[in-house]
Amino acid sequence: MLWLKSYRRRIQTQAICLLSIVVTCSLFAMAQQGSPNKQKPVDEHTAPGKLISAGKNSTPVGPLKAKTYRLEEVKLEKPVSSHQTERL
C-alpha cells in the first residue's frame, strides 16, 4: 500500500507540472498575438494610392530602360517633414 501512495503522489505531481506548463505556454501565445484592435503597419510600396499620372512607351527609355510608369499618392501613417535648402 505504501508504493500505491507514492505512485499516486508522483502522478499528481506530474499532472500539476504538466498543467502549469500548458497554462504558461498558452499565456505566452496569447500575449504574442496582441490585441485584435491593432492594425498592422502599412508598407508604403504596396499600399493602395491615388493615381496621379501614368505613362507608356513602346521603346525602353532612360538608364533603367522603363516602358511604363505610375505616380501614386500614398497616405502615410506618420507625417514626414522634409526641408529643402537649395533650389535644384
C-alpha positions in Angstrom: 0.0 0.0 0.0 2.9 2.3 0.6 4.0 2.0 -3.0 0.5 2.9 -4.1 0.5 6.2 -2.1 3.9 7.2 -3.6 2.7 6.3 -7.1 -0.4 8.5 -6.7 1.7 11.3 -5.3 4.1 11.1 -8.3 1.2 11.1 -10.8 -0.3 14.1 -9.0 3.0 16.0 -9.1 3.5 15.2 -12.8 -0.1 16.3 -13.6 0.4 19.6 -11.7 3.7 20.3 -13.5 2.2 19.5 -16.9 -0.8 21.7 -16.2 1.4 24.6 -15.2 3.5 24.2 -18.4 0.3 24.2 -20.6 -1.1 27.3 -18.8 2.2 29.2 -19.1 2.6 28.4 -22.8 -0.9 29.4 -23.6 -0.5 32.7 -21.8 2.7 33.4 -23.8 0.9 32.5 -27.0 -2.0 34.9 -26.2 0.4 37.7 -25.3 2.3 37.4 -28.6 -0.9 37.7 -30.6 -1.6 41.2 -29.3 -4.9 42.9 -29.2 -7.2 42.5 -32.2 -7.8 46.2 -32.5 -4.2 46.9 -33.5 -3.6 47.4 -37.2 -0.6 46.0 -39.0 1.9 48.6 -40.2 1.3 49.6 -43.9 4.0 49.0 -46.4 4.2 52.2 -48.5 5.4 50.2 -51.5 2.3 48.0 -51.7 -0.3 50.3 -50.1 -3.2 51.5 -52.3 -2.8 55.0 -53.5 -4.5 57.7 -55.6 -3.2 57.7 -59.2 -1.7 61.0 -60.2 0.0 60.1 -63.5 0.8 57.1 -65.7 2.5 56.6 -69.0 3.6 54.0 -71.6 6.3 53.9 -74.2 6.8 51.4 -77.0 10.6 51.6 -76.6 12.6 51.5 -73.4 13.7 54.9 -72.1 16.3 56.0 -69.6 19.0 54.2 -67.7 16.5 51.7 -66.3 15.0 51.0 -69.7 11.5 51.7 -68.4 8.5 51.2 -70.7 5.8 52.3 -68.2 5.5 54.4 -65.1 2.8 55.1 -62.4 2.9 58.0 -60.0 0.6 57.5 -57.0 -0.1 59.5 -53.8 0.0 57.2 -50.8 -1.2 58.3 -47.3 1.5 57.7 -44.7 0.8 56.5 -41.1 3.1 59.2 -39.7 3.8 62.6 -41.2 7.2 63.1 -42.7 8.7 66.6 -42.9 11.4 67.5 -45.5 13.4 70.7 -45.7 14.9 71.8 -49.0 17.7 74.3 -48.5 18.9 74.6 -52.1 16.9 75.1 -55.2 17.5 72.4 -57.8 
